[in-house]
Amino acid sequence: MKIKEDFILRKVADSYVVVPVNNMSLDFNGIINLNETGAFLFELLQNGADREELISKLLDKYEVTEQKAEKDIDLFIEKVKGADILE
């Protein structure tokens, strides 16, 4: 999985936002707000991480159970797909 190149992640104060750039700014109306964990996963997806890599990296960085990591990542992937920002 990979984030479309027309979306970038920016830190604004203590928040993270995903904004469309280039021609995508004409088609995509709005921004996506992310917390620190969401920004971490977004960056991994920008580099083409798959589900298993997302789980592994999340388990390495945060103290969560594998079941919780899988559930959270599945929800995150679902939302990213729903926003149509994956290639």
C-alpha positions as CSV (number, residue, x, y, z in Angstrom):
1,M,0.0,0.0,0.0
2,K,1.2,3.5,-0.7
3,I,-0.2,7.0,-0.1
4,K,-0.9,8.9,-3.3
5,E,1.9,11.4,-4.1
6,D,-0.7,14.2,-4.1
7,F,-1.0,14.1,-0.3
8,I,1.5,15.4,2.2
9,L,1.7,15.2,6.0
10,R,2.4,18.4,7.9
11,K,2.8,19.1,11.6
12,V,0.8,22.1,12.8
13,A,1.5,23.0,16.4
14,D,0.8,19.8,18.3
15,S,-1.4,18.2,15.5
16,Y,-0.7,16.5,12.2
17,V,-2.7,17.2,9.1
18,V,-2.8,15.6,5.7
19,V,-3.4,18.0,2.9
20,P,-3.9,17.6,-0.9
21,V,-1.4,19.2,-3.3
22,N,-1.2,19.7,-7.0
23,N,-4.3,18.7,-9.0
24,M,-5.7,16.7,-6.1
25,S,-6.4,19.9,-4.2
26,L,-9.2,20.5,-6.8
27,D,-10.8,17.1,-6.2
28,F,-10.3,16.6,-2.5
29,N,-12.1,19.0,-0.3
30,G,-10.7,19.4,3.2
31,I,-7.9,18.1,5.4
32,I,-7.4,15.0,7.5
33,N,-6.3,15.4,11.1
34,L,-4.1,12.7,12.6
35,N,-2.7,12.1,16.1
36,E,1.0,11.1,16.6
37,T,0.3,7.4,15.9
38,G,-1.7,8.1,12.8
39,A,1.1,10.3,11.5
40,F,3.6,7.5,12.2
41,L,1.5,5.0,10.2
42,F,0.9,7.6,7.4
43,E,4.7,8.1,7.0
44,L,5.1,4.3,6.8
45,L,2.4,4.1,4.1
46,Q,4.2,6.9,2.2
47,N,7.1,4.5,1.9
48,G,4.9,1.6,0.7
49,A,4.5,-0.4,3.9
50,D,2.1,-3.4,3.9
51,R,-0.2,-4.4,6.7
52,E,2.4,-6.7,8.3
53,E,5.1,-4.1,8.3
54,L,2.6,-1.6,9.9
55,I,1.9,-4.0,12.7
56,S,5.5,-4.8,13.3
57,K,6.6,-1.2,13.4
58,L,3.7,-0.2,15.7
59,L,4.6,-3.0,18.1
60,D,8.2,-1.9,18.1
61,K,7.3,1.8,18.8
62,Y,4.4,1.5,21.2
63,E,3.5,-0.8,24.1
64,V,0.3,-2.4,22.7
65,T,-0.8,-6.0,22.3
66,E,-0.6,-7.5,18.8
67,Q,-4.4,-7.9,18.8
68,K,-4.8,-4.2,19.6
69,A,-2.2,-3.2,16.9
70,E,-4.0,-5.3,14.3
71,K,-7.4,-3.9,15.1
72,D,-6.1,-0.3,15.1
73,I,-4.2,-0.7,11.9
74,D,-7.2,-2.3,10.2
75,L,-9.3,0.6,11.2
76,F,-6.7,3.1,10.1
77,I,-6.4,1.4,6.7
78,E,-10.1,1.4,6.3
79,K,-10.3,5.1,6.9
80,V,-7.4,5.9,4.6
81,K,-9.0,3.8,1.9
82,G,-12.3,5.6,2.5
83,A,-10.6,9.0,2.1
84,D,-9.3,7.7,-1.3
85,I,-5.7,8.6,-0.6
86,L,-4.1,5.2,-1.3
87,E,-2.8,4.3,-4.7
